Each structure stands twice: as C-alpha cells, then as structure tokens.
Amino acid sequence: MVPSNLNKTSSVSHKDFRLLGFPEVTKFRPLLALPFSFIYTVILSANSVVMLVIALEESLHTPMYTLIFSLLAGNVVYTTAITPKMLLSLFGLNEISLAGCLAQIFTILTSIMAESITLLLMAVDRYLAISRPLHYQEIILKQLLVHSAINGLLRNCLVVLPVVILSSSVRYCRSNIINHFYCENMMLLGLGCQELRGEVIGLLVRTAITVCDIVIIFLSYLKILQTVLRIALGAARYKALHTCSTNLVVVVITYASGILISSFYMPGISTSYTTQNTVSAIHFLFPAIVNPFIYGIRMEEIKDNLQKWWRKKKNISWCTEAYNNGQAHK
C-alpha cells in the first residue's frame, strides 16, 4: 500500500468521511464521470431488457432462467449502490456519513454473497438437469431453492452482519479520508485506531467471499463435466457443454478481478490507490455490463425471445408510422 497521511491519529472519532476515488488523478476526476455515466446507463438498460424478457416470457419461467434473472438483478443492485455516489464524488460531492458507509458496505457485501450463491446454484442446477433429469423439477424447486435461500440468509448473518457491526463500533481516529470511490470495508476499518484488527477482518471477509466460493463452484463444474462426458451424447452433450461454458465464462469474469483485489491487501504488497480503484471498477462494473450480453447471445431461448421482441417493436413502429402517414395524406 502506498504511504499516506493516514498514520496520523487524533482523539476524535470521525462520523463523516470523504471519498477520494482515483486520488492520484485529481485534476481529471470530473472527466471520468462521462465514461462511468455511460457504463452505468448501459448496465441498467441491458440488464433490465434481459430481465424483462425473462419475466414476460412464460417459457423462460424455469429454475435456470430464474437464477439468471437473480444474477442480473444483483448486478443492478450493487452497481446502483456504488455508481451514483461515485459519480457525485468525482465532482467533489464526496462526503458520506458513517451510517451511509455502513449501508453501502452492507448492500455491496450482501449482493456479492448473493451473487456467489447464485453462481453456485447455476452449477448445481446444470448438474441435476444432466444427471437426474426425471427428478430435476422436484429437487430444484422443492429442496434446492428453499435451502439456498436459508443458507444465503445464514451466510449474510455470519459474514456480512459482523463486519457491519464491527465497523459501527470502531473509533475512526486516524483519518476521515477514504482513498476509494466507495466505502471499501477494508479501507474503512484501516482508518480505525486498531489498524491490525481492521486489516485482518477485511482480509478474512475477502477470502471467505472469493476463494472459498470459487473453489466450490469450479469443483461443481468439474463434476458436471465428468457427468456430461459419461452420460450425454451428440446434440445433448453439445447443449449441456454450451450452457455450462456460458456459466463458466461468467464465473471467470466475476471472480478474476476479485482475486486480484484481495491480493492487494496481502502483507508486503504495495500498489497505488489508482491501481486499486481501477481494478475495483473493473471488478464491479465489467461483469455487470457483459453478463446480459453473454446470456443474450449464448442462451438460445433468451436470444430468440429478444429477436422476437425486437421484430415486434419494429413492426409496431412501422405500422404506427404508416398510419400517421395515411392520416396526413387525408
């Protein structure tokens, strides 16, 4: 970590903080608002369109597409928790209260945990669909989804809530400057009087969210691959591998930068704040912007319904235009 004035302590426990996203490019920070605004608009539009297609098309009301809907909804939630405040901070409106910080941390960590569970469920969903097709609907609907909801709640209680509770009880006497574009939990805890405890807790949280989940997910897909190669043939094998490869692409995109971010906080690692901010922006925004396009292009059912929706929209526009022209000639 680059040295800063954070080592200076005071007797005051700060309740308000300042977000200094990309602190090493101070003069050019307002210019960053334009590309980030465009990216956020694309994220909202693309995810909403695919979610709308899944919601309106009854043939897509299956467990797999329900999970895709949940994944895209999570993209919208955590990017909305981050991006609007980031855009304001780029223009100098960077003050945030401790309560606001804690709310942002809770929303982001909860969304990340939910995303991990959703990706894991996608792997289990494909495994059950391939290995136990006759009992797939009963297992996935009556057992797996209910248990996953309970496990997700327990994970949040065991991992996210302790971080928020700990963060609310820490005395922040070192500084009120967060060199990030959002309330990153490890940086916030690092401002506390007991620096070591904050760093250890932050690193443990990152490890629990990234490494553990990623191991479970890839082990699940390894089991799927073994099952597909053993029992599926021809077109069935191709369809199964195509669907699983789509999910694996999303998994890699989601976790690759997350692992890199975690490495920044390992002892002895020194990186600039701009590097950390840039990788964090890629980690949060890139999956959210590519996921709807990946599923829209690679999942045949979604792609077909998107094309059908687009053709219907064009036909309605053409008919409306023809009607208006006819009325004008009259």
C-alpha positions as CSV (number, residue, x, y, z in Angstrom):
1,M,0.0,0.0,0.0
2,V,1.3,3.4,-0.8
3,P,2.2,5.6,2.2
4,S,-0.1,8.4,3.1
5,N,-1.0,10.6,6.0
6,L,-3.3,8.0,7.4
7,N,-0.8,7.2,10.1
8,K,-1.7,10.5,11.9
9,T,-4.1,9.9,14.7
10,S,-6.3,12.1,16.7
11,S,-8.6,11.8,19.7
12,V,-11.6,12.4,17.5
13,S,-13.8,9.5,16.3
14,H,-14.9,10.6,12.8
15,K,-18.5,10.1,11.9
16,D,-18.3,11.6,8.4
17,F,-15.9,10.6,5.7
18,R,-14.7,11.8,2.3
19,L,-14.4,9.5,-0.7
20,L,-11.4,10.4,-2.9
21,G,-11.8,8.0,-5.8
22,F,-8.7,8.0,-8.0
23,P,-6.8,10.4,-5.7
24,E,-3.7,10.4,-7.9
25,V,-5.6,12.0,-10.9
26,T,-7.3,14.8,-9.0
27,K,-7.4,17.3,-11.9
28,F,-9.0,14.8,-14.3
29,R,-11.5,13.2,-12.0
30,P,-14.6,15.1,-13.4
31,L,-13.7,13.8,-16.8
32,L,-14.1,10.2,-15.6
33,A,-17.8,10.9,-14.9
34,L,-18.7,10.7,-18.6
35,P,-17.5,7.2,-19.3
36,F,-18.7,5.9,-15.9
37,S,-22.2,7.5,-16.6
38,F,-22.3,5.8,-20.0
39,I,-21.3,2.4,-18.5
40,Y,-23.9,2.7,-15.7
41,T,-26.6,3.6,-18.3
42,V,-25.7,0.6,-20.4
43,I,-25.7,-1.7,-17.3
44,L,-29.2,-0.5,-16.3
45,S,-30.6,-0.8,-19.8
46,A,-29.0,-4.2,-20.8
47,N,-29.8,-5.9,-17.6
48,S,-33.3,-4.6,-17.5
49,V,-34.1,-5.7,-21.0
50,V,-33.0,-9.3,-20.4
51,M,-34.7,-9.4,-17.1
52,L,-37.9,-8.1,-18.7
53,V,-37.7,-10.8,-21.4
54,I,-37.3,-13.5,-18.8
55,A,-40.2,-12.0,-16.7
56,L,-42.7,-11.7,-19.6
57,E,-41.9,-14.9,-21.5
58,E,-43.6,-17.8,-19.7
59,S,-41.4,-20.4,-21.4
60,L,-38.5,-18.9,-19.6
61,H,-40.0,-19.4,-16.1
62,T,-37.7,-22.2,-15.3
63,P,-35.2,-22.5,-12.4
64,M,-32.2,-21.8,-14.7
65,Y,-33.6,-18.6,-16.1
66,T,-34.9,-17.6,-12.6
67,L,-31.3,-17.8,-11.5
68,I,-30.1,-15.7,-14.5
69,F,-32.8,-13.2,-13.6
70,S,-31.5,-13.1,-10.0
71,L,-27.9,-12.7,-11.2
72,L,-28.8,-9.7,-13.4
73,A,-30.9,-8.2,-10.6
74,G,-27.9,-8.4,-8.3
75,N,-25.8,-6.6,-11.0
76,V,-28.3,-3.7,-10.9
77,V,-28.4,-3.6,-7.1
78,Y,-24.7,-3.4,-6.4
79,T,-23.8,-1.1,-9.3
80,T,-26.6,1.2,-8.1
81,A,-25.2,1.1,-4.6
82,I,-21.8,2.2,-5.9
83,T,-22.0,4.2,-9.1
84,P,-24.3,7.2,-8.3
85,K,-22.2,8.1,-5.2
86,M,-19.0,7.5,-7.2
87,L,-20.2,10.0,-9.9
88,L,-21.0,12.6,-7.2
89,S,-17.6,12.1,-5.6
90,L,-15.9,12.7,-9.0
91,F,-17.4,16.2,-9.0
92,G,-16.3,16.9,-5.4
93,L,-19.6,15.9,-3.7
94,N,-17.7,13.2,-1.8
95,E,-18.9,13.4,1.8
96,I,-20.6,10.4,3.2
97,S,-21.7,9.6,6.8
98,L,-20.7,6.6,8.8
99,A,-24.3,5.3,8.5
100,G,-24.2,5.8,4.7
101,C,-20.9,3.9,4.6
102,L,-22.3,1.1,6.6
103,A,-25.4,0.9,4.4
104,Q,-23.2,0.8,1.3
105,I,-20.9,-1.9,2.7
106,F,-23.9,-4.0,3.7
107,T,-25.6,-3.7,0.3
108,I,-22.4,-4.5,-1.6
109,L,-21.3,-7.4,0.5
110,T,-24.8,-8.8,0.6
111,S,-25.1,-8.6,-3.2
112,I,-21.7,-10.2,-3.6
113,M,-22.7,-13.1,-1.3
114,A,-26.0,-13.5,-3.2
115,E,-24.1,-13.5,-6.5
116,S,-21.8,-16.3,-5.2
117,I,-24.8,-18.3,-4.1
118,T,-26.5,-17.8,-7.5
119,L,-23.4,-18.9,-9.5
120,L,-23.1,-21.9,-7.3
121,L,-26.8,-22.7,-7.8
122,M,-26.3,-22.5,-11.5
123,A,-23.7,-25.1,-11.3
124,V,-25.9,-27.4,-9.2
125,D,-28.9,-26.7,-11.5
126,R,-27.0,-27.9,-14.5
127,Y,-25.6,-30.9,-12.7
128,L,-29.1,-32.0,-11.6
129,A,-30.6,-31.3,-15.1
130,I,-27.9,-33.6,-16.6
131,S,-27.6,-36.3,-14.0
132,R,-31.2,-36.6,-12.8
133,P,-33.4,-35.2,-15.5
134,L,-36.5,-37.2,-14.4
135,H,-36.5,-35.7,-10.8
136,Y,-34.9,-32.3,-11.8
137,Q,-38.0,-30.1,-11.3
138,E,-38.9,-31.7,-7.9
139,I,-35.4,-31.4,-6.5
140,I,-34.6,-28.0,-7.7
141,L,-37.9,-26.4,-6.8
142,K,-38.8,-28.1,-3.5
143,Q,-35.4,-28.5,-1.9
144,L,-32.6,-26.7,-3.5
145,L,-34.1,-23.2,-3.9
146,V,-35.5,-23.3,-0.4
147,H,-32.3,-24.5,1.2
148,S,-30.2,-22.0,-0.8
149,A,-32.4,-19.1,0.5
150,I,-31.9,-20.3,4.1
151,N,-28.2,-20.8,3.6
152,G,-27.9,-17.3,1.9
153,L,-29.6,-15.7,5.0
154,L,-27.2,-17.6,7.3
155,R,-24.2,-16.6,5.3
156,N,-25.2,-13.0,5.5
157,C,-25.7,-13.2,9.2
158,L,-22.4,-14.9,9.8
159,V,-20.2,-12.9,7.4
160,V,-21.8,-9.5,6.5
161,L,-23.5,-8.5,9.7
162,P,-20.4,-9.0,11.9
163,V,-18.4,-6.7,9.5
164,V,-21.1,-4.0,9.7
165,I,-21.5,-4.3,13.5
166,L,-17.7,-4.2,13.9
167,S,-17.4,-1.2,11.6
168,S,-20.1,0.7,13.5
169,S,-18.3,0.2,16.9
170,V,-14.7,1.1,15.7
171,R,-13.2,4.5,16.7
172,Y,-12.0,6.2,13.5
173,C,-9.3,8.4,14.9
174,R,-6.6,8.1,12.1
175,S,-8.3,10.0,9.3
176,N,-11.7,10.5,7.6
177,I,-10.3,10.2,4.1
178,I,-11.1,7.0,2.1
179,N,-9.0,6.8,-1.0
180,H,-11.6,4.9,-2.9
181,F,-14.8,5.7,-4.9
182,Y,-16.9,3.7,-2.4
183,C,-16.8,2.7,1.2
184,E,-14.5,-0.2,0.8
185,N,-14.8,-2.2,4.1
186,M,-11.1,-2.9,4.4
187,M,-10.1,0.7,3.8
188,L,-12.7,1.9,6.3
189,L,-11.6,-0.4,9.0
190,G,-8.0,0.6,8.3
191,L,-8.9,4.1,9.5
192,G,-9.7,2.8,12.9
193,C,-7.4,3.2,15.9
194,Q,-6.6,-0.5,15.9
195,E,-5.3,-0.9,12.4
196,L,-4.3,-4.6,12.6
197,R,-7.7,-5.8,13.5
198,G,-9.3,-3.9,10.6
199,E,-6.9,-5.3,8.1
200,V,-7.2,-8.9,9.4
201,I,-11.1,-8.7,9.4
202,G,-11.1,-7.2,5.9
203,L,-8.8,-9.8,4.5
204,L,-10.8,-12.7,6.1
205,V,-14.0,-11.3,4.6
206,R,-12.5,-11.1,1.1
207,T,-11.1,-14.6,1.4
208,A,-14.5,-16.0,2.5
209,I,-16.3,-14.3,-0.3
210,T,-13.9,-15.1,-3.1
211,V,-11.6,-18.1,-2.6
212,C,-14.0,-20.4,-0.8
213,D,-16.9,-19.9,-3.2
214,I,-14.7,-20.1,-6.3
215,V,-13.3,-23.5,-5.2
216,I,-16.8,-24.9,-4.6
217,I,-18.1,-23.6,-7.9
218,F,-15.2,-25.0,-10.0
219,L,-15.4,-28.3,-8.2
220,S,-19.1,-28.4,-9.1
221,Y,-18.4,-27.7,-12.8
222,L,-15.6,-30.4,-12.8
223,K,-18.3,-32.8,-11.6
224,I,-20.7,-31.6,-14.3
225,L,-18.0,-32.1,-17.0
226,Q,-17.4,-35.7,-15.8
227,T,-21.1,-36.4,-15.8
228,V,-21.7,-34.9,-19.2
229,L,-18.9,-36.8,-20.8
230,R,-20.1,-40.0,-19.2
231,I,-23.9,-40.0,-19.9
232,A,-24.6,-37.4,-22.7
233,L,-24.1,-38.0,-26.4
234,G,-24.3,-35.9,-29.6
235,A,-26.6,-32.9,-29.5
236,A,-27.4,-33.4,-25.8
237,R,-23.7,-33.3,-24.9
238,Y,-23.2,-30.1,-27.0
239,K,-26.1,-28.3,-25.5
240,A,-25.0,-29.2,-21.9
241,L,-21.4,-28.1,-22.6
242,H,-22.6,-24.9,-24.3
243,T,-24.8,-23.9,-21.4
244,C,-22.1,-24.8,-18.8
245,S,-19.4,-23.0,-20.7
246,T,-21.6,-19.8,-20.7
247,N,-21.9,-20.0,-16.9
248,L,-18.2,-20.7,-16.6
249,V,-17.4,-17.6,-18.6
250,V,-19.5,-15.5,-16.2
251,V,-17.8,-17.1,-13.2
252,V,-14.3,-16.4,-14.5
253,I,-15.2,-12.8,-15.3
254,T,-16.8,-12.3,-11.9
255,Y,-14.0,-13.7,-9.8
256,A,-10.8,-13.0,-11.7
257,S,-10.5,-9.3,-10.7
258,G,-11.9,-10.1,-7.2
259,I,-8.9,-12.4,-6.5
260,L,-6.6,-9.7,-7.8
261,I,-8.2,-7.1,-5.4
262,S,-7.7,-9.5,-2.5
263,S,-4.0,-9.8,-3.3
264,F,-3.6,-6.0,-2.9
265,Y,-4.1,-6.4,0.8
266,M,-1.7,-9.2,1.4
267,P,1.3,-8.3,3.7
268,G,4.2,-6.9,1.8
269,I,2.1,-5.9,-1.3
270,S,2.3,-2.3,-2.3
271,T,0.1,-0.8,-5.0
272,S,-1.1,2.7,-5.9
273,Y,-4.6,3.8,-5.0
274,T,-5.3,4.5,-8.7
275,T,-4.5,0.9,-9.5
276,Q,-6.7,-0.4,-6.7
277,N,-9.6,1.9,-7.8
278,T,-9.2,0.9,-11.4
279,V,-9.2,-2.9,-10.7
280,S,-12.2,-2.4,-8.3
281,A,-14.1,-0.5,-11.0
282,I,-13.4,-3.4,-13.5
283,H,-14.4,-5.9,-10.8
284,F,-17.8,-4.3,-10.1
285,L,-18.8,-2.8,-13.5
286,F,-17.3,-5.2,-16.1
287,P,-19.3,-8.3,-15.1
288,A,-22.5,-6.2,-14.8
289,I,-22.1,-4.8,-18.3
290,V,-21.1,-8.1,-20.1
291,N,-23.4,-10.6,-18.3
292,P,-26.6,-9.6,-20.1
293,F,-24.8,-9.7,-23.4
294,I,-23.3,-13.1,-22.7
295,Y,-26.6,-14.6,-21.8
296,G,-28.5,-12.7,-24.5
297,I,-26.1,-14.0,-27.2
298,R,-25.2,-17.5,-26.0
299,M,-28.5,-18.7,-24.5
300,E,-30.7,-19.6,-27.5
301,E,-34.0,-19.1,-25.7
302,I,-33.2,-15.6,-24.5
303,K,-31.7,-14.7,-27.9
304,D,-34.8,-15.9,-29.7
305,N,-37.1,-14.0,-27.5
306,L,-35.0,-10.8,-27.7
307,Q,-35.1,-11.1,-31.5
308,K,-38.9,-11.7,-31.4
309,W,-39.4,-8.7,-29.1
310,W,-37.2,-6.5,-31.4
311,R,-39.1,-7.6,-34.5
312,K,-42.4,-6.9,-32.8
313,K,-41.3,-3.5,-31.7
314,K,-40.1,-2.7,-35.3
315,N,-43.5,-3.9,-36.7
316,I,-45.4,-1.7,-34.3
317,S,-43.2,1.3,-35.2
318,W,-43.7,0.6,-38.9
319,C,-47.5,0.3,-38.5
320,T,-47.7,3.5,-36.4
321,E,-45.6,5.4,-39.0
322,A,-47.8,4.1,-41.9
323,Y,-51.0,5.0,-40.0
324,N,-49.7,8.5,-39.3
325,N,-48.6,9.0,-43.0
326,G,-52.1,7.8,-44.1
327,Q,-53.8,10.3,-41.7
328,A,-51.5,13.1,-43.0
329,H,-52.5,12.4,-46.7
330,K,-56.2,12.5,-45.8
